[in-house]
Amino acid sequence: MKQVNWMALFGIFWFNVLFTAGAVVAVIGLLVGLWVTITTFISAPLLLFIEWLLVTAYHLPWPASLTWYDVPLSLIFCGLGISIWPMAKNATVYLANFFKKYVRYNLKAIYR
């Protein structure tokens, strides 16, 4: 069984709490925001269709009218979402591997 280097454990714990935790939370927040944006962009045509269906079927007062640029704009957003998807997937995989390596590095420093 490996012995614990208590000084390294103390130092790594406080370093991670003081400096690393904020950066990790910020990066994870940016990644979640990116995925929410991509999902919304890809589903834009479906949301427009549901809006059109509700307005025409139930004679809802909102919106006053569906404007001419709604359809091309939703298709452009869908194309942007589909084109950004592979880059976001690569970034997610890269960051997951980076965090795994960081944890392994910390464990190597703690155990002798």
Steps between C-alpha positions, in 0.01 A plus 500: 500500500626844409580756765342843495727802484308720744681822413428451130137418580466819705667714233309353207169526684539871575643580159204330331248668731647849464608512137377208294139467616392836359657432162347152481152631583538778241612259227218257577251789496626615160477145367142456625405838349655398170303174488174674593558755224577230243190302596283810473647595164443152358142491627415849364306375194302260717418779746392726213275225364342450843446875530338513156280201587382661824427834335305352209322215678393678817479856365730627770563875508877463533699571297304752296645351182774264402744717310668407173847467647408245769541194279839586342633618834398177673663298221820705533501438876446130438795493259718685751407256774576201281833648389608584857403156636828317406716777645304498826524121517878515450532772764293295745708187445826699527396668825378171650837337420684804639310484829562123527873557449497781758338273759751222423787749539364606839465140611861425397618795708305387807594129504860392532 
